[in-house]
Amino acid sequence: MVKKIDGTAIAEKVKDVIAQNIFKLKGPRPNLAIVLVGERADSQLYVALKEREGKKVGVETHVYKLPVDISEEELFDVIGFLNKDASIDGILVQLPLPEKFNTDKVIAAIDPLKDVDGFHPLHPDYIISPVSAAILACLEDIKFSGAGKSACVLYNSEVFGQSIKDILEKKGLKVSLKDNPEKADLLVTALGEPHKIKKEMIKDGAVIIDIGITKQDGKVLGDVDFEDIKDKASYITPVPGGIGPMTIAFLFKNVWEIFQRRKNGNFS
């Protein structure tokens, strides 16, 4: 029987430390700007969760909701404004963007010293992608060693897929993108297609990191059909209660890190 990785418990430990640090501040608190383009249900859900959790830890969140028909130039103007705004510590562009946008180009427009997602090609080493940090925390929690093992990443965003590939390769895993999930010791899925992953698509004893999230008929669903795979996989991050809470916690950890470095003038 598959065991669930308790992402909520891991996230709470991370957020407790952040909240304690912010509570001790005498002066301004960290500020995060979130840019949301369009009205995708999953993106709106993610942004709402970030707003809610920001209030809990003491980070001020500012959401910039932009219409789906906004031009690329107008989007760059918003990002440029936030880059220059001294009161904003971190910037996050909610992905995926509408197809008409070049995601790599949009991410590259963010000041790398304010990039809390860690997707900018020049982001500093002290910023780790929240999703990557969450995946690593899961693997550490179950004491998963990457040496000699294989992983497969399923995704709908090239920026995301490549960043996860890089972080897993550093763990010693041989990583494939979208190919042969049924042969992988570790499967990371971020498709946003509810219950897409069935037991015939995974290896016996596989560890599954389910990052997909879709809101359907009032329910939050992951990419994995839990009931179908529960007797075949060894570990899984549940949806809800898995990767979602952790990515938000590590996002605010990045905001805190940037805030501290901007405050002290230490960007190295």
FENZIHU-V528525 format. One record per pair of residues at least 4 apart in sequence whose ideal C-beta (glycine too) atoms are under 8 Angstrom apart, sorted by the first residue. I is the first residue (numbers start at 0). GAP is how many residues later the second one is. D is the distance in Angstrom with one decimal. If there is no record, write none. Layout:
BEGIN
I/GAP/D ; I/GAP/D
END
This chain:
BEGIN
0/229/6.3 ; 0/230/6.5 ; 1/224/7.8 ; 1/227/6.8 ; 1/228/4.8 ; 1/229/7.3 ; 1/230/7.6 ; 1/231/4.6 ; 1/232/6.4 ; 1/233/6.6 ; 1/234/5.3 ; 2/139/7.8 ; 2/231/6.9 ; 2/232/5.2 ; 2/233/7.7 ; 3/231/7.6 ; 3/232/6.2 ; 3/233/7.5 ; 3/234/4.9 ; 3/237/7.8 ; 3/238/7.6 ; 4/5/7.9 ; 4/133/5.1 ; 4/136/6.0 ; 4/137/6.4 ; 4/230/5.7 ; 4/231/6.9 ; 4/232/4.9 ; 4/233/7.7 ; 4/237/6.3 ; 5/4/6.6 ; 5/135/7.9 ; 5/235/7.3 ; 6/4/6.0 ; 6/127/7.1 ; 6/131/7.2 ; 6/230/5.7 ; 6/231/7.5 ; 6/234/5.9 ; 6/235/4.1 ; 6/236/5.8 ; 6/237/6.9 ; 6/238/5.1 ; 6/239/4.6 ; 7/4/6.4 ; 7/233/5.0 ; 7/237/4.9 ; 8/4/7.0 ; 9/4/6.9 ; 9/124/8.0 ; 9/127/5.4 ; 9/128/7.6 ; 9/131/6.3 ; 9/235/7.8 ; 9/236/5.6 ; 9/239/7.6 ; 10/4/6.0 ; 10/234/3.8 ; 10/235/4.8 ; 10/237/6.8 ; 10/238/3.9 ; 11/4/6.2 ; 11/233/7.8 ; 11/237/7.7 ; 12/4/7.2 ; 13/4/6.8 ; 13/232/7.5 ; 13/235/4.0 ; 13/236/6.5 ; 13/238/8.0 ; 13/239/5.9 ; 14/4/6.0 ; 14/38/7.1 ; 14/41/6.8 ; 14/42/5.2 ; 14/234/4.9 ; 14/237/6.8 ; 15/4/6.4 ; 16/4/6.5 ; 17/4/6.3 ; 17/39/4.8 ; 17/40/7.6 ; 17/41/7.7 ; 17/231/7.7 ; 17/234/5.4 ; 17/235/6.1 ; 17/238/5.2 ; 18/4/6.1 ; 18/37/6.9 ; 18/38/4.5 ; 18/39/5.9 ; 19/4/6.9 ; 20/4/7.5 ; 20/235/6.3 ; 21/7/5.8 ; 21/8/6.8 ; 21/35/6.3 ; 21/36/3.6 ; 21/37/7.1 ; 21/234/7.1 ; 22/35/6.6 ; 24/4/6.1 ; 24/33/7.9 ; 27/59/7.6 ; 28/29/5.5 ; 28/30/6.7 ; 28/31/5.6 ; 29/28/7.6 ; 29/29/4.9 ; 29/30/6.9 ; 29/59/5.1 ; 29/60/7.4 ; 29/222/8.0 ; 29/225/4.9 ; 29/226/5.9 ; 29/228/7.6 ; 29/229/3.8 ; 30/28/7.3 ; 30/29/4.6 ; 30/30/7.9 ; 30/31/6.7 ; 30/56/5.6 ; 30/57/5.2 ; 30/58/5.2 ; 30/59/7.5 ; 30/228/7.9 ; 31/18/7.8 ; 31/22/6.5 ; 31/27/5.6 ; 31/28/7.0 ; 31/29/5.1 ; 31/30/7.1 ; 31/56/7.6 ; 31/57/6.8 ; 31/58/4.7 ; 31/59/7.7 ; 31/60/6.6 ; 31/84/6.6 ; 31/219/7.9 ; 31/220/7.7 ; 31/223/5.0 ; 32/28/7.9 ; 32/29/4.9 ; 32/30/8.0 ; 32/31/6.4 ; 32/49/4.8 ; 32/52/7.6 ; 32/55/4.9 ; 32/57/7.1 ; 32/58/5.0 ; 32/59/7.1 ; 33/13/5.7 ; 33/16/6.3 ; 33/17/7.7 ; 33/27/6.2 ; 33/28/7.0 ; 33/29/4.8 ; 33/30/6.9 ; 33/58/5.0 ; 33/60/6.3 ; 34/29/4.9 ; 34/31/6.7 ; 34/40/7.6 ; 34/43/6.3 ; 34/44/6.9 ; 34/47/7.5 ; 34/56/7.1 ; 34/57/7.0 ; 34/58/4.6 ; 34/59/6.6 ; 35/7/6.2 ; 35/8/7.2 ; 35/11/5.2 ; 35/27/6.1 ; 35/28/6.9 ; 35/29/5.1 ; 35/30/6.8 ; 35/58/4.8 ; 36/29/4.7 ; 36/30/7.8 ; 36/31/6.5 ; 36/33/6.4 ; 36/38/6.7 ; 36/56/7.7 ; 36/57/7.4 ; 36/60/5.7 ; 36/61/6.2 ; 36/64/7.4 ; 37/5/7.2 ; 37/28/7.7 ; 37/29/7.4 ; 37/30/3.8 ; 37/59/7.8 ; 37/60/5.3 ; 38/5/6.5 ; 38/29/6.7 ; 39/4/6.6 ; 39/56/7.6 ; 40/4/6.4 ; 40/173/7.6 ; 40/174/5.0 ; 41/4/6.5 ; 41/150/5.9 ; 41/171/5.6 ; 41/172/5.8 ; 41/173/6.4 ; 42/4/6.3 ; 42/51/4.9 ; 42/52/7.8 ; 42/53/7.6 ; 43/4/6.3 ; 44/4/6.5 ; 44/168/6.9 ; 44/170/5.4 ; 44/175/7.3 ; 45/4/6.5 ; 45/48/6.4 ; 45/167/7.3 ; 45/198/7.9 ; 46/4/6.5 ; 46/16/6.0 ; 46/47/5.8 ; 47/4/6.4 ; 48/4/6.2 ; 48/195/6.9 ; 48/199/6.0 ; 49/4/6.0 ; 49/11/6.3 ; 49/42/7.8 ; 49/198/5.7 ; 49/201/6.8 ; 50/4/7.0 ; 50/10/5.0 ; 50/12/6.5 ; 51/4/7.0 ; 52/4/6.5 ; 52/195/4.9 ; 52/196/7.5 ; 52/199/6.9 ; 53/4/8.0 ; 53/5/4.3 ; 53/6/7.0 ; 53/7/4.0 ; 53/198/6.8 ; 54/6/7.7 ; 56/195/5.4 ; 58/193/5.4 ; 58/196/5.4 ; 58/197/7.5 ; 61/26/7.3 ; 63/14/5.9 ; 63/18/7.7 ; 65/4/4.7 ; 65/8/7.6 ; 65/9/6.6 ; 65/12/6.7 ; 67/30/5.5 ; 69/4/4.8 ; 69/5/5.6 ; 70/4/7.0 ; 71/4/6.4 ; 71/28/7.7 ; 71/29/6.1 ; 71/30/7.6 ; 71/33/7.8 ; 71/34/7.8 ; 72/4/6.5 ; 73/4/6.9 ; 74/4/6.6 ; 74/26/7.1 ; 74/31/6.6 ; 75/4/6.0 ; 75/30/7.7 ; 75/33/5.3 ; 76/4/6.4 ; 77/4/6.6 ; 78/4/6.3 ; 78/12/6.9 ; 78/14/7.3 ; 78/27/7.3 ; 78/30/4.8 ; 78/31/5.9 ; 79/4/6.7 ; 79/29/7.2 ; 80/4/6.3 ; 81/6/5.3 ; 81/9/5.1 ; 81/32/7.5 ; 82/8/7.2 ; 82/26/8.0 ; 82/27/6.9 ; 82/28/4.2 ; 82/31/6.6 ; 87/26/6.8 ; 88/25/6.8 ; 88/166/6.0 ; 88/169/5.0 ; 88/170/4.5 ; 88/173/5.9 ; 89/24/5.4 ; 89/25/7.7 ; 89/26/3.8 ; 89/164/6.6 ; 89/165/4.5 ; 89/168/5.2 ; 89/169/7.7 ; 90/19/5.2 ; 90/20/7.0 ; 90/23/4.6 ; 90/24/6.7 ; 90/25/6.8 ; 91/24/5.3 ; 91/25/5.6 ; 91/159/7.1 ; 92/4/7.1 ; 92/13/5.9 ; 92/14/6.7 ; 92/17/6.9 ; 92/24/7.6 ; 94/8/6.7 ; 94/22/8.0 ; 94/62/5.5 ; 94/64/7.1 ; 94/65/6.9 ; 95/7/7.1 ; 95/60/6.2 ; 95/61/5.1 ; 96/4/4.3 ; 96/6/5.5 ; 96/9/6.3 ; 100/4/7.7 ; 100/5/5.7 ; 101/4/6.6 ; 102/4/6.2 ; 102/54/6.6 ; 102/55/7.2 ; 102/56/5.5 ; 103/4/6.2 ; 103/54/7.5 ; 103/55/6.3 ; 104/4/6.8 ; 105/4/7.8 ; 106/8/7.5 ; 106/10/7.8 ; 106/12/4.8 ; 106/13/5.7 ; 106/52/6.2 ; 107/12/6.4 ; 107/13/6.7 ; 109/4/6.3 ; 109/5/4.9 ; 109/10/5.7 ; 110/4/7.0 ; 111/8/4.3 ; 111/9/7.9 ; 111/10/4.3 ; 111/11/4.9 ; 111/12/6.9 ; 112/11/6.7 ; 112/145/7.0 ; 112/149/7.7 ; 112/154/5.8 ; 113/144/6.6 ; 114/4/6.5 ; 114/5/4.1 ; 114/8/4.8 ; 114/12/6.6 ; 115/11/7.1 ; 115/14/7.6 ; 115/135/5.9 ; 115/138/4.4 ; 115/139/5.5 ; 115/142/6.7 ; 116/12/6.0 ; 116/13/6.7 ; 116/134/7.6 ; 116/137/7.9 ; 117/5/5.1 ; 117/9/4.6 ; 117/10/5.6 ; 117/11/3.8 ; 117/12/7.3 ; 117/14/7.1 ; 117/45/7.3 ; 117/136/7.0 ; 118/4/7.1 ; 118/10/6.5 ; 118/40/5.3 ; 118/41/7.9 ; 118/44/6.3 ; 122/4/5.0 ; 123/143/6.7 ; 123/144/7.8 ; 125/131/6.0 ; 125/135/7.5 ; 126/127/5.4 ; 126/130/6.8 ; 126/131/7.2 ; 127/4/5.6 ; 127/5/4.7 ; 127/8/8.0 ; 127/39/7.9 ; 127/122/7.3 ; 127/126/7.4 ; 128/4/6.6 ; 128/34/5.4 ; 128/38/7.3 ; 129/4/6.2 ; 129/116/7.7 ; 129/117/4.3 ; 129/118/7.3 ; 129/119/7.8 ; 129/120/3.9 ; 129/121/4.3 ; 129/123/7.8 ; 129/124/6.6 ; 130/4/6.5 ; 130/29/7.1 ; 130/32/7.6 ; 130/33/6.9 ; 130/59/7.8 ; 130/80/6.4 ; 130/112/7.1 ; 130/116/5.3 ; 131/4/6.4 ; 131/31/6.2 ; 131/32/6.4 ; 131/35/4.2 ; 132/4/6.3 ; 132/113/7.6 ; 132/114/7.9 ; 132/117/4.0 ; 132/120/7.5 ; 133/4/6.6 ; 133/109/5.2 ; 133/112/3.6 ; 133/113/4.9 ; 133/115/7.9 ; 133/116/5.8 ; 134/4/6.5 ; 134/29/6.9 ; 134/32/6.8 ; 134/33/7.5 ; 134/53/6.6 ; 134/74/5.6 ; 134/108/7.5 ; 135/4/6.2 ; 135/31/6.8 ; 135/35/7.5 ; 136/4/6.2 ; 136/109/6.0 ; 136/113/7.7 ; 137/4/6.7 ; 137/6/7.9 ; 137/71/6.0 ; 137/97/8.0 ; 137/99/6.1 ; 137/105/7.5 ; 137/108/7.5 ; 138/5/4.2 ; 138/7/7.5 ; 138/32/7.0 ; 138/47/7.8 ; 138/68/7.7 ; 139/4/7.8 ; 141/65/6.9 ; 141/93/5.3 ; 143/42/7.1 ; 143/63/5.9 ; 143/91/7.9 ; 144/4/7.2 ; 144/27/7.7 ; 145/5/7.7 ; 145/22/6.9 ; 145/25/3.6 ; 145/26/4.0 ; 145/27/4.1 ; 145/40/7.8 ; 146/25/4.6 ; 147/24/7.5 ; 148/23/7.7 ; 148/24/5.6 ; 148/25/7.4 ; 148/36/4.1 ; 148/37/6.6 ; 149/23/6.5 ; 149/24/4.8 ; 149/25/7.5 ; 149/26/7.2 ; 149/33/6.5 ; 149/34/5.1 ; 149/35/5.4 ; 149/36/7.4 ; 150/17/5.0 ; 150/22/4.4 ; 150/23/7.2 ; 150/24/4.8 ; 150/25/7.4 ; 150/33/5.4 ; 150/34/6.7 ; 150/35/4.0 ; 150/36/7.3 ; 150/37/6.6 ; 151/23/7.4 ; 151/24/5.1 ; 151/25/7.7 ; 151/26/7.4 ; 151/27/6.7 ; 151/28/6.3 ; 151/29/4.4 ; 151/31/7.5 ; 151/32/3.8 ; 151/34/7.5 ; 151/35/5.4 ; 151/36/7.3 ; 152/8/5.5 ; 152/11/5.0 ; 152/12/5.9 ; 152/15/7.4 ; 152/22/6.4 ; 152/23/7.5 ; 152/24/5.5 ; 152/25/7.3 ; 152/35/4.7 ; 152/36/7.8 ; 152/37/7.7 ; 153/24/5.9 ; 153/27/6.4 ; 153/33/7.3 ; 153/34/7.1 ; 153/35/4.4 ; 153/36/6.7 ; 153/37/5.4 ; 153/43/7.9 ; 153/69/7.4 ; 154/5/5.1 ; 154/6/3.9 ; 154/9/7.3 ; 154/22/7.5 ; 154/23/7.5 ; 154/34/7.9 ; 154/35/4.7 ; 154/36/6.9 ; 155/4/7.8 ; 155/34/6.9 ; 155/35/5.7 ; 155/36/6.0 ; 156/4/6.6 ; 156/33/7.5 ; 157/4/6.2 ; 158/4/6.4 ; 159/4/6.4 ; 159/30/6.1 ; 160/4/6.3 ; 160/16/5.4 ; 160/17/7.8 ; 160/29/7.9 ; 161/4/6.4 ; 161/15/7.8 ; 162/4/6.6 ; 163/4/6.2 ; 163/24/5.8 ; 163/26/7.8 ; 164/4/6.2 ; 164/10/4.7 ; 164/12/6.1 ; 165/4/6.8 ; 166/4/7.1 ; 167/5/4.6 ; 167/7/4.9 ; 167/18/7.4 ; 167/20/7.5 ; 168/4/6.3 ; 168/5/7.9 ; 168/6/5.5 ; 172/12/7.9 ; 172/13/6.6 ; 175/4/6.0 ; 175/8/7.2 ; 179/4/6.8 ; 180/6/5.2 ; 180/8/7.8 ; 180/16/7.6 ; 180/20/5.4 ; 180/21/6.4 ; 181/18/7.1 ; 181/19/5.6 ; 181/20/6.1 ; 181/21/5.8 ; 182/20/6.0 ; 183/18/7.7 ; 183/19/6.0 ; 183/22/6.4 ; 184/18/6.6 ; 184/20/7.7 ; 184/21/6.2 ; 184/22/6.8 ; 185/20/6.9 ; 185/21/4.9 ; 185/22/7.9 ; 185/23/7.1 ; 186/10/7.4 ; 186/15/5.9 ; 186/16/7.9 ; 186/19/5.5 ; 186/20/7.3 ; 186/21/5.0 ; 186/22/7.1 ; 187/20/8.0 ; 187/21/4.5 ; 187/23/6.7 ; 188/7/7.6 ; 188/8/5.8 ; 188/19/7.1 ; 188/20/7.3 ; 188/21/5.7 ; 188/22/6.5 ; 188/23/5.7 ; 188/34/4.3 ; 188/35/6.6 ; 189/21/3.9 ; 189/22/5.6 ; 189/33/7.3 ; 190/5/5.7 ; 190/21/5.1 ; 190/32/5.0 ; 191/20/5.1 ; 191/21/6.9 ; 191/22/5.6 ; 191/31/7.2 ; 192/19/6.5 ; 192/21/7.2 ; 192/30/5.8 ; 193/18/7.4 ; 193/20/4.5 ; 193/22/5.7 ; 193/27/3.9 ; 193/28/7.2 ; 193/29/7.0 ; 194/26/6.4 ; 194/27/7.8 ; 194/28/7.4 ; 194/29/7.1 ; 194/30/4.0 ; 194/33/7.7 ; 195/16/7.5 ; 195/27/5.1 ; 195/28/7.7 ; 195/29/7.8 ; 196/4/5.4 ; 196/5/6.8 ; 196/11/7.4 ; 196/13/7.6 ; 196/26/5.3 ; 196/27/4.3 ; 196/28/6.3 ; 196/32/6.8 ; 197/27/5.5 ; 197/30/5.1 ; 197/31/6.9 ; 198/26/7.9 ; 198/29/5.1 ; 198/30/4.8 ; 198/32/7.7 ; 198/33/4.7 ; 201/4/4.6 ; 201/6/6.7 ; 201/27/6.0 ; 201/30/6.1 ; 201/31/6.0 ; 203/28/5.9 ; 204/27/7.8 ; 204/28/7.2 ; 204/29/4.6 ; 205/26/7.5 ; 205/27/5.1 ; 205/28/6.7 ; 206/26/7.1 ; 206/27/5.9 ; 206/28/4.6 ; 206/29/7.6 ; 207/16/5.9 ; 207/21/7.1 ; 207/25/5.1 ; 207/27/7.0 ; 207/28/4.4 ; 207/29/7.1 ; 208/27/7.9 ; 208/28/5.3 ; 208/33/7.9 ; 208/34/6.4 ; 209/12/4.2 ; 209/13/5.4 ; 209/14/4.6 ; 209/26/6.3 ; 209/27/5.2 ; 209/28/7.5 ; 209/29/5.4 ; 209/32/6.2 ; 209/33/6.7 ; 210/12/7.6 ; 210/26/7.8 ; 210/32/4.9 ; 210/36/7.9 ; 211/10/5.1 ; 211/11/3.2 ; 211/12/7.6 ; 211/27/7.1 ; 212/7/6.2 ; 212/8/7.5 ; 212/9/6.4 ; 212/26/6.1 ; 212/27/7.8 ; 212/31/6.2 ; 213/6/7.4 ; 213/7/5.0 ; 213/8/7.8 ; 214/4/7.2 ; 214/5/5.7 ; 214/6/7.6 ; 215/5/5.5 ; 219/19/6.3 ; 219/20/4.8 ; 220/18/6.4 ; 221/4/7.5 ; 221/16/7.4 ; 221/17/2.9 ; 221/20/7.5 ; 222/16/7.9 ; 223/5/6.0 ; 223/12/6.5 ; 223/15/7.5 ; 224/4/6.3 ; 225/4/5.8 ; 225/10/6.9 ; 225/12/7.1 ; 228/4/5.0 ; 228/7/7.3 ; 235/6/7.6 ; 236/5/3.0 ; 236/6/5.0 ; 237/4/4.7 ; 238/4/7.7 ; 238/5/7.1 ; 239/4/6.0 ; 239/5/7.9 ; 240/4/6.7 ; 241/4/7.5 ; 242/4/5.9 ; 243/4/6.8 ; 244/4/6.3 ; 245/4/6.2 ; 246/4/6.1 ; 247/4/6.8 ; 248/4/6.5 ; 249/4/6.6 ; 250/4/6.7 ; 251/4/6.3 ; 252/4/6.4 ; 253/4/6.3 ; 254/4/6.2 ; 255/4/6.3 ; 256/4/6.5 ; 257/4/6.1 ; 258/4/6.1 ; 259/4/6.3 ; 259/6/7.9 ; 260/4/7.7 ; 260/5/4.8 ; 260/6/5.6 ; 261/5/7.8
END
